[in-house]
Amino acid sequence: MQILETHTSKTQELPIRFQEYGVAIFKTITTKSALKKAIKKKQIYIDGILATTSKFILGGEQIDLVKTKENRFQKKLALNLEVLFEDDYLAIICKPPGVLVSGNKFVTVVNALPQNLKRSKQKDAIHPQPIHRLDYPTSGLLLVGKTISSIQILSKLFEHKKIKKTYYAVVIGKICSGGTINFAVDNKNASTLFTVIKTVESKRFIFLNLVKLSPKTGRKHQLRKHLSSIGHQILGDKDYGEKELFLKGKGLYLHAYKLEFLHPFTKEKIIISKKLPQKFSKIFP
């Protein structure tokens, strides 16, 4: 067993659970999900004993990140990703539809990032990590951090709503010109602004609408749930809405179109957009 990194915990005023303390103490583990995955894979030891998320840290513990056989023989994923912006701190890529951002599968955006991005020259450079998530069937822009500090700061910007996201979707039925959807998601407040850009008649669906979406919160499946909640499910959505209105074989008509934020290191105003997929333009030429 090879030790990759060692950390001695700092003295705590009050005991703290390792799942809270352990985030970002190692260069390659900067999120809670990454920490839990490393613990599950038996890659972390605390004072020589396998770590658990519920272990309390008091201070002075030796925490080791070790290399397992699974690490040594990990394959490199050959998946080309379109990179729309990249510097030493962050990148913005276009996620293809039908690809997981992360997870237990081999084919994920996370596994493809090192083969598509340049290694950062910063001292705290790590394996590139997505700052937010896009659903498996959703296409479009994904913000990625390349250093520990950028991941931490960009995550805070998302938390404080300093990063503006714009989506486009094709929705079904006769709909009003726009408004705000306030509808709790997973028992948490959620808000989405929507504006109808174009409407066309449809033999099967009566009307199809190109809708611009600006989520004010970031709940799981928020846009899909919100549109379904007002009776206008997204075209191709098999999970939220009426089953008889599901369009097979074309995927979900939801695209992450634009990201806007102030670069936390260069202070440059970043505005990046990615044009709508061809399947959108077939409906709205």
C-alpha positions as CSV (number, residue, x, y, z in Angstrom):
1,M,0.0,0.0,0.0
2,Q,1.5,3.3,-1.2
3,I,0.8,6.6,0.7
4,L,0.1,9.4,-1.8
5,E,-0.5,12.2,0.7
6,T,-0.4,12.7,4.5
7,H,-2.2,15.3,6.5
8,T,-2.0,16.0,10.2
9,S,-5.4,17.4,11.5
10,K,-5.5,20.8,13.2
11,T,-6.7,21.2,16.8
12,Q,-10.5,21.7,16.9
13,E,-12.4,23.7,19.4
14,L,-15.2,21.2,19.0
15,P,-15.1,17.7,17.5
16,I,-16.0,17.8,13.8
17,R,-17.1,14.9,11.6
18,F,-14.5,13.7,9.0
19,Q,-17.0,14.2,6.2
20,E,-16.9,17.9,7.0
21,Y,-13.2,18.2,7.9
22,G,-11.8,16.1,5.1
23,V,-12.9,18.2,2.1
24,A,-9.8,19.8,0.4
25,I,-7.2,18.5,2.8
26,F,-5.8,16.5,-0.1
27,K,-5.1,18.0,-3.5
28,T,-7.2,15.4,-5.4
29,I,-10.2,15.5,-3.1
30,T,-12.0,18.8,-3.1
31,T,-15.7,18.0,-2.8
32,K,-17.8,16.0,-0.4
33,S,-18.8,13.5,-3.1
34,A,-15.1,12.9,-3.9
35,L,-14.3,12.4,-0.2
36,K,-17.1,9.8,0.2
37,K,-16.0,8.0,-2.9
38,A,-12.4,7.8,-1.6
39,I,-13.6,6.5,1.7
40,K,-15.8,3.9,-0.1
41,K,-12.8,2.8,-2.1
42,K,-10.8,2.4,1.2
43,Q,-8.2,5.0,0.1
44,I,-8.2,7.0,3.4
45,Y,-6.8,5.9,6.8
46,I,-7.0,7.9,10.1
47,D,-4.3,6.9,12.5
48,G,-3.9,3.7,10.6
49,I,-7.6,2.7,10.7
50,L,-9.9,2.9,7.6
51,A,-11.7,6.2,7.7
52,T,-15.5,6.6,7.9
53,T,-17.6,9.7,7.3
54,S,-18.9,9.6,10.9
55,K,-15.4,9.6,12.5
56,F,-14.9,12.7,14.7
57,I,-11.7,14.7,14.3
58,L,-10.2,16.2,17.5
59,G,-6.8,17.4,16.2
60,G,-3.5,15.7,15.8
61,E,-4.7,12.7,13.8
62,Q,-2.6,11.5,11.0
63,I,-4.8,11.1,7.9
64,D,-3.3,9.2,4.9
65,L,-4.5,9.0,1.3
66,V,-3.3,5.7,-0.2
67,K,-2.9,4.3,-3.7
68,T,-5.0,1.1,-4.4
69,K,-4.7,-1.4,-7.2
70,E,-7.8,0.2,-8.8
71,N,-5.8,3.5,-9.0
72,R,-2.8,2.0,-10.7
73,F,-4.6,0.4,-13.6
74,Q,-7.2,3.1,-14.3
75,K,-7.8,3.5,-18.0
76,K,-7.9,6.9,-19.8
77,L,-11.2,7.8,-21.4
78,A,-11.0,8.8,-25.1
79,L,-13.9,11.2,-25.3
80,N,-13.5,14.5,-27.2
81,L,-15.0,17.4,-25.4
82,E,-15.5,20.9,-27.0
83,V,-13.5,23.4,-24.9
84,L,-14.9,26.9,-25.2
85,F,-12.7,28.6,-22.6
86,E,-9.6,27.6,-20.7
87,D,-6.9,29.2,-18.6
88,D,-4.7,28.1,-15.7
89,Y,-7.6,28.3,-13.2
90,L,-10.8,27.1,-14.9
91,A,-12.4,25.9,-18.1
92,I,-15.8,25.9,-19.7
93,I,-16.7,22.8,-21.8
94,C,-19.7,21.7,-23.7
95,K,-21.2,18.5,-22.3
96,P,-22.7,16.2,-24.9
97,P,-26.2,14.8,-24.2
98,G,-26.3,11.3,-22.9
99,V,-23.1,11.5,-20.9
100,L,-22.9,11.6,-17.1
101,V,-21.0,14.4,-15.5
102,S,-19.7,12.0,-12.8
103,G,-20.6,8.8,-11.1
104,N,-19.6,5.1,-11.0
105,K,-19.6,4.7,-14.8
106,F,-16.3,4.8,-16.8
107,V,-17.8,7.1,-19.5
108,T,-18.2,10.4,-17.6
109,V,-17.1,14.0,-18.2
110,V,-14.9,13.8,-15.1
111,N,-12.9,10.9,-16.5
112,A,-12.6,12.7,-19.9
113,L,-11.4,16.1,-18.5
114,P,-7.7,15.4,-18.1
115,Q,-7.5,14.2,-21.7
116,N,-9.2,17.4,-23.0
117,L,-7.7,20.2,-20.8
118,K,-4.1,21.4,-20.2
119,R,-2.6,20.8,-16.8
120,S,-2.6,23.9,-14.7
121,K,0.8,25.3,-13.7
122,Q,-0.5,26.6,-10.4
123,K,0.8,25.0,-7.1
124,D,-2.6,23.8,-6.1
125,A,-3.4,22.1,-9.5
126,I,-5.6,19.0,-9.3
127,H,-7.6,16.7,-11.5
128,P,-10.2,19.1,-13.1
129,Q,-13.5,19.0,-11.3
130,P,-17.0,20.2,-12.5
131,I,-18.3,23.0,-10.3
132,H,-22.0,22.2,-11.0
133,R,-24.0,19.4,-12.6
134,L,-26.0,18.9,-15.7
135,D,-28.5,16.1,-16.1
136,Y,-27.5,13.0,-18.1
137,P,-29.7,14.0,-21.1
138,T,-29.0,17.7,-21.0
139,S,-26.4,19.3,-23.3
140,G,-24.5,22.5,-22.9
141,L,-22.0,24.5,-20.9
142,L,-20.3,23.1,-17.8
143,L,-17.9,25.1,-15.6
144,V,-14.8,23.3,-14.5
145,G,-12.2,24.1,-11.8
146,K,-8.5,23.2,-12.3
147,T,-7.1,24.2,-8.9
148,I,-8.2,23.7,-5.3
149,S,-8.6,27.4,-4.8
150,S,-10.6,27.9,-8.0
151,I,-13.0,25.1,-7.2
152,Q,-13.6,26.5,-3.7
153,I,-14.2,30.0,-4.9
154,L,-16.3,29.1,-7.9
155,S,-18.4,26.9,-5.7
156,K,-19.0,29.9,-3.4
157,L,-19.9,32.0,-6.4
158,F,-22.6,29.5,-7.3
159,E,-23.8,29.3,-3.7
160,H,-24.2,33.1,-3.6
161,K,-25.8,33.2,-7.0
162,K,-22.9,35.2,-8.6
163,I,-22.8,33.0,-11.7
164,K,-25.7,33.5,-14.1
165,K,-26.9,30.5,-16.1
166,T,-29.2,30.6,-19.1
167,Y,-30.9,27.6,-20.7
168,Y,-33.2,27.0,-23.7
169,A,-35.8,24.3,-23.8
170,V,-38.6,23.2,-26.2
171,V,-41.8,22.9,-24.2
172,I,-45.2,21.4,-25.1
173,G,-48.6,23.2,-25.3
174,K,-50.1,26.6,-25.5
175,I,-48.2,28.7,-22.9
176,C,-48.2,32.4,-21.8
177,S,-45.5,34.7,-23.0
178,G,-43.4,34.4,-19.8
179,G,-43.3,34.7,-16.0
180,T,-41.8,33.3,-12.9
181,I,-42.3,29.8,-11.6
182,N,-42.1,29.5,-7.8
183,F,-42.5,25.9,-6.9
184,A,-40.7,24.0,-4.1
185,V,-38.3,21.2,-5.3
186,D,-37.4,18.6,-2.7
187,N,-39.1,20.7,0.0
188,K,-36.7,23.7,-0.8
189,N,-37.7,27.0,-2.4
190,A,-37.0,27.1,-6.1
191,S,-37.5,29.9,-8.6
192,T,-37.2,30.1,-12.4
193,L,-37.8,32.9,-14.9
194,F,-39.0,32.0,-18.3
195,T,-39.6,33.8,-21.6
196,V,-41.2,32.3,-24.7
197,I,-39.1,33.2,-27.8
198,K,-41.0,31.4,-30.6
199,T,-44.1,29.2,-31.0
200,V,-44.9,26.9,-33.8
201,E,-47.9,24.6,-34.4
202,S,-47.5,20.9,-34.2
203,K,-49.7,18.0,-35.4
204,R,-49.0,15.8,-32.4
205,F,-48.4,18.4,-29.7
206,I,-50.7,21.2,-30.9
207,F,-48.0,23.8,-30.0
208,L,-44.2,23.7,-29.4
209,N,-42.4,26.6,-27.8
210,L,-38.8,27.7,-27.7
211,V,-38.4,29.0,-24.1
212,K,-35.5,30.9,-22.5
213,L,-34.9,29.9,-18.9
214,S,-33.1,31.6,-16.1
215,P,-33.0,29.6,-12.9
216,K,-32.6,31.6,-9.7
217,T,-31.9,28.5,-7.6
218,G,-30.1,25.3,-8.4
219,R,-32.3,22.4,-7.3
220,K,-32.0,18.9,-8.8
221,H,-34.0,18.7,-12.1
222,Q,-35.5,22.1,-11.2
223,L,-36.2,23.3,-14.8
224,R,-37.8,20.0,-15.8
225,K,-39.9,19.9,-12.6
226,H,-40.9,23.5,-12.9
227,L,-42.1,23.4,-16.5
228,S,-44.0,20.2,-15.8
229,S,-45.6,21.8,-12.7
230,I,-47.3,24.4,-14.9
231,G,-48.5,21.8,-17.5
232,H,-45.8,22.3,-20.1
233,Q,-43.3,19.5,-19.9
234,I,-40.0,19.7,-21.9
235,L,-40.1,17.8,-25.2
236,G,-38.4,14.4,-24.8
237,D,-38.7,14.3,-21.0
238,K,-39.8,10.8,-20.0
239,D,-39.6,11.4,-16.2
240,Y,-41.7,14.6,-15.6
241,G,-45.0,15.0,-17.3
242,E,-47.6,12.9,-19.2
243,K,-46.2,9.6,-20.6
244,E,-48.3,9.9,-23.8
245,L,-46.5,13.1,-24.7
246,F,-43.0,11.6,-24.5
247,L,-41.1,11.9,-27.7
248,K,-38.9,8.8,-28.2
249,G,-35.5,8.7,-29.9
250,K,-34.6,12.4,-29.9
251,G,-33.4,13.0,-26.4
252,L,-34.3,15.8,-24.0
253,Y,-34.7,19.3,-25.6
254,L,-32.9,21.1,-22.8
255,H,-29.6,23.0,-23.4
256,A,-27.4,25.0,-21.1
257,Y,-26.8,27.9,-23.4
258,K,-24.8,30.6,-21.5
259,L,-22.6,31.3,-18.4
260,E,-21.9,34.8,-17.1
261,F,-19.6,35.6,-14.2
262,L,-16.6,37.6,-13.0
263,H,-13.4,35.6,-13.2
264,P,-12.3,35.3,-9.5
265,F,-8.6,35.6,-10.3
266,T,-8.2,37.7,-13.5
267,K,-11.3,39.8,-12.7
268,E,-12.3,39.4,-16.4
269,K,-16.0,39.4,-17.3
270,I,-16.7,36.0,-18.7
271,I,-19.6,35.5,-21.0
272,I,-19.6,32.2,-22.9
273,S,-22.5,30.8,-25.0
274,K,-23.0,27.7,-27.1
275,K,-25.5,27.7,-29.9
276,L,-28.5,25.5,-29.8
277,P,-28.2,21.9,-31.1
278,Q,-29.3,21.2,-34.6
279,K,-32.4,19.4,-33.4
280,F,-33.7,22.7,-32.0
281,S,-33.2,24.5,-35.3
282,K,-35.2,21.8,-37.1
283,I,-38.2,22.8,-35.1
284,F,-37.5,26.5,-35.1
285,P,-35.6,27.3,-38.4
